[in-house]
Amino acid sequence: MIKKFLMTPGPTQVPPQVLSAMARPVIHHRTSEYSELFARVNENLKYVYQTGNDVLSFASSGTGAMESAVINLCSPGDDVLVAACGKFGERWRDLADAYGLVAEFHEYEYGEAVNPDDINRSLEANPHIKVVFVTHSETSSGVVNDMQAIGAVVEDFDAVLVSDSISGLGSAEIKTDEWMIDVVVAGSQKALMIPPGLAFVSVSDKAWALAEKARSPRFYFDWLKARKGLAQAKPTTAFTPPVSLMAGLDAALGLIREEGLQALFHRHIIMGRATRAAIKGMGLTLFSPDEDRSSSVTAVRVPEGVDEARLRIHIRDWYGVQLAGGQGPVKGRIIRIGHCGYYNYSDIIVAITALEMTLMDLGHPVQLGAGTQAAEKVFAEDIEATGDETV
Ligand SMILES: Cc1ncc(COP(=O)(O)O)c(C=O)c1O
């Protein structure tokens, strides 16, 4: 028997409470019952986003909400700035190209972070830049950008700041209002702990002012239509929502509220810290930065002489652990262990044990237990420091 452990940075594991909420009979979306659920979901999304801004929901994957930001904020020919440090940052450039925007493109190596000073310099040099697009948690490398510092830079200009927090919201803290992030994009299949299929955007007043003037063609992803639905006495969506996913989200947000944001972020920091300690403990090299901010995904260099595809197939087929590979220029060179969402110490121990055994099976020298011991030490230190045994 193979027991499966999904350890990718999306999709992620879904808690049983969420699965059973999604299995309930489908309700109609133009009913008071649905409006009540939707209103509760909207309030709880604001809690996770740490915002008083509207949070709009769309039935799409995360990229749909990214596209919605481009078409609702920009008109063809607009100047925008894209700061990219990986595969998902590059997606902003591709979207800007698709909609005829003039994008100034800051490109950083995979594994590096965006430098807020570069954004400052570009905004000073070109006051026509309307929107700055950045990735908060760059899932392809494990880098988490300093959105607080970037927010503090963009605040001084007319430009609107858009953050792709698809793998960050709910795992790497983002204080939407306090850090002045105008638009935060998120997706359902990461730290929000539900299956793929829902995407979200929060929109500040500064971003609404731009959206009211933008002229890119749009229909399904029109933020103004979505806002109208939200403003009803019985809030609703312009089009048929995925009601079962929404029921799952309602349950997942309930779990997040129960845990509390500070405990949630702390748990993610500890999972990241333990995973990094384990990787170093077993003699491998980290690709993602060795810092607590990188709490959604840990990227690891594949050791010399080990075939990355073979490693991932072996660990999946023999030990049931699904990891992610590298993308773009680091394809074949790194593996990625996801720990955003419904993860605790047991998942990390399983993944690390399976990785050690896989390396041994593939003939790579490894001391069994060295990684798990290092992870256990992090968990023990955390229990000692906090007195909380629920890692
Ligand atoms: C940071 C980031 N941006 C964008 C995406 C794309 O989201 P989706 O595949 O849901 O369209 C992902 C998905 O992995 C992501 O992690």
The ligand as an SDF file (V2000), in Angstrom:
LIG
                    3D

 16 16  0  0  0  0  0  0  0  0999 V2000
    3.4750   32.8400   -6.9680 C   0  0  0  0  0  0  0  0  0  0  0  0
    2.5480   32.2000   -7.9660 C   0  0  0  0  0  0  0  0  0  0  0  0
    2.0030   32.9730   -8.9240 N   0  0  0  0  0  0  0  0  0  0  0  0
    1.1800   32.4720   -9.8380 C   0  0  0  0  0  0  0  0  0  0  0  0
    0.8550   31.1360   -9.8420 C   0  0  0  0  0  0  0  0  0  0  0  0
   -0.0610   30.6190  -10.8840 C   0  0  0  0  0  0  0  0  0  0  0  0
   -1.2510   30.2360  -10.2910 O   0  0  0  0  0  0  0  0  0  0  0  0
   -2.2460   29.2330  -11.0320 P   0  0  0  0  0  0  0  0  0  0  0  0
   -1.4360   28.0510  -11.4350 O   0  0  0  0  0  0  0  0  0  0  0  0
   -3.2410   28.9430   -9.9370 O   0  0  0  0  0  0  0  0  0  0  0  0
   -2.8270   29.9550  -12.1740 O   0  0  0  0  0  0  0  0  0  0  0  0
    1.3980   30.2780   -8.8830 C   0  0  0  0  0  0  0  0  0  0  0  0
    1.1140   28.8540   -8.9030 C   0  0  0  0  0  0  0  0  0  0  0  0
    1.9060   28.0140   -8.5500 O   0  0  0  0  0  0  0  0  0  0  0  0
    2.2690   30.8380   -7.9240 C   0  0  0  0  0  0  0  0  0  0  0  0
    2.7910   30.0640   -6.9690 O   0  0  0  0  0  0  0  0  0  0  0  0
  1  2  1  0
  2  3  1  0
  2 15  2  0
  3  4  2  0
  4  5  1  0
  5  6  1  0
  5 12  2  0
  6  7  1  0
  7  8  1  0
  8  9  2  0
  8 10  1  0
  8 11  1  0
 12 13  1  0
 12 15  1  0
 13 14  2  0
 15 16  1  0
M  END
$$$$
